Amino acid sequence: MTVLRVVRRGSAAEMERERAARRAPRGDIVAERPAGDDRYEAVGGPFRHYERHLQLTELDSGHPGTADGERDGGRYELVETTIYRLAVPVWAWLFHFPVRSALRRRRDAYGYWWAPPDRLSARAATVLGLLCTIQVVDGYLGTVLTATLTFAADEFGRGNTAQGVLMGVVRAGVLIALVTAALADRHGRKRLLLATGLGSCLITAVGAAAPGLWFLGGTQLVARGLSTALGILIVILAAEEMPARSRAWAMSVLVLCAALGSGMAFAVLPMADLHISGWRLVYVVPLAGVAVVVWVGRRLPESRRFETAATGRVSHDGVVDRQADPEVAARRRRRLILLAASAFLIAMFAAPASGLRNDFLKDEREFSATAITLFTYFTNTPIGIGVFVGGYLADRRGRRPIGAAGLALGALLIAWAFFTDGAALWLLTLAGGVVGAIAVPALAVYGPELFGTHRRGRSNGVIVMVGVVGSALGLIVAGWLSDALDGRLGPALALLAVGPLIVAALVLLKYPETVGQELEEINPEDIHPGDGEG
């Protein structure tokens, strides 16, 4: 528990006025109701426990001869004591000082730059904190092969061709993600989320004993497929639990946690320098992720919307009928085509722009390994700022303008960087990464938003699968075009950048604006969790 005391001293009249003002129930970071004489409790806010009380005491009596008597002339002390505990597992320390400051200084209404646009309930805060925790694990799992492949290839005596083929084969694991995400529509988000988390951690750990590169690739095909499904289910469960005006903010936080997990994979990579087999230790770390997944599983509730939809499916024929309605099916099909095509076009540009950048820096700009590392840290580290700003703006200004602007400007700046050198190369890459990241939360939230509860997992699995196909094709096309253009990557990426520009136009012209809408407003075939079963 955290105890916060705010003390005010003054005359009796001043303190009575102060107490009268503080007797009004708060409606800012916490929504209160009276719970007795000068005592208050929370009815809304991200708190597992919350209570506030006021106490007015006399410090000394007034001087004789005052016009209004001894009480008015004396000094009094008003103590406001707030006892609270945040309902944010693991990450509460990040919000300790912002929340303490907000509780100390009352505001007329809710609204903080560091917080989501909506006041989160205790349940929503708990669920998001748990999902952020497991998202860190997922970020690590999705990066471990990329970080260690070159070291594994050295031990097994394999070259670049084998590495490229293996990375392509591992992408087929997206089919596992598709099947798993579809099963979550029938068997529940929580159950499949925990199964994919445990499975991916354990199978990744098996890779530590790989006798050869292709055994490692086989374990990673399954593990990466499961970790991809885990990422899909994290996003879906977050969208189904967050308030209407805070879903994009939640996406931005989850993206940052995934980046943290990815960074942890590279942070432990120096173990690969200890021995030619040192890279295997990186694959042992996910065994700790098993404990994290089990811990989260004991605390994570099932999605309210899935439970409501499952009850409706069993108890009310009308729910099933609405799912099969031709108009509903046609709308779902249009949205699926729109989002899948967008994912394909974005991935065709994004995959080679990031995957081939080191080759560009080494071969076309003659960067050393150290220079490439410095360049990567300089241009990638601030991307988190763009992600956070994007989530903040998307929930306040709308998904369409933020998503379209960030996507178009980011793609143009990144493509432009491949035609430059010197300081311009560093600055354009940095600007393109930050600006492009602004679009990430605004567009990522459309996946879970535009499909009903009974189709959300399956549809998002299809979108991710199509995006993987786009990334593979983009790498092939970019490589082929650069070889045809005397080894220059810039013109190839300039051509592929047309894809994100097309998507930006689609976002403005075809995407619905979903900011502030409940998922049931966007998908009328669903039952609102608060509407019971009717």
Salt bridges, closest charged atoms under 4 A:
GLU16 OE1 - ARG19 NH2 3.09
GLU16 OE2 - ARG71 NH2 3.06
GLU18 OE2 - ARG22 NE 2.71
ASP28 OD2 - ARG26 NH2 2.78
GLU32 OE1 - ARG52 NH2 2.79
ASP38 OD2 - ARG19 NH1 3.79
ASP38 OD1 - ARG23 NE 2.66
GLU41 OE2 - ARG33 NE 2.64
GLU51 OE1 - ARG39 NH2 3.15
GLU51 OE2 - HIS49 NE2 2.87
GLU77 OE2 - ARG9 NH2 2.65
GLU80 OE1 - ARG22 NH1 2.76
GLU80 OE2 - ARG52 NH1 2.70
GLU155 OE2 - ARG280 NH2 3.04
ASP185 OD1 - ARG189 NH1 2.88
GLU240 OE2 - ARG189 NH2 2.69
GLU240 OE2 - ARG456 NH1 2.56
GLU241 OE1 - ARG123 NE 2.87
GLU241 OE1 - ARG304 NE 3.41
ASP363 OD1 - LYS362 NZ 2.96
ASP395 OD1 - ARG399 NH1 2.78
GLU449 OE2 - ARG247 NE 2.73
GLU449 OE2 - ARG399 NH2 2.68
GLU518 OE1 - ARG305 NH2 2.98
GLU520 OE2 - ARG305 NE 2.61
GLU520 OE1 - HIS528 NE2 3.89
GLU525 OE1 - ARG331 NH2 2.63
ASP526 OD2 - ARG456 NH2 3.79
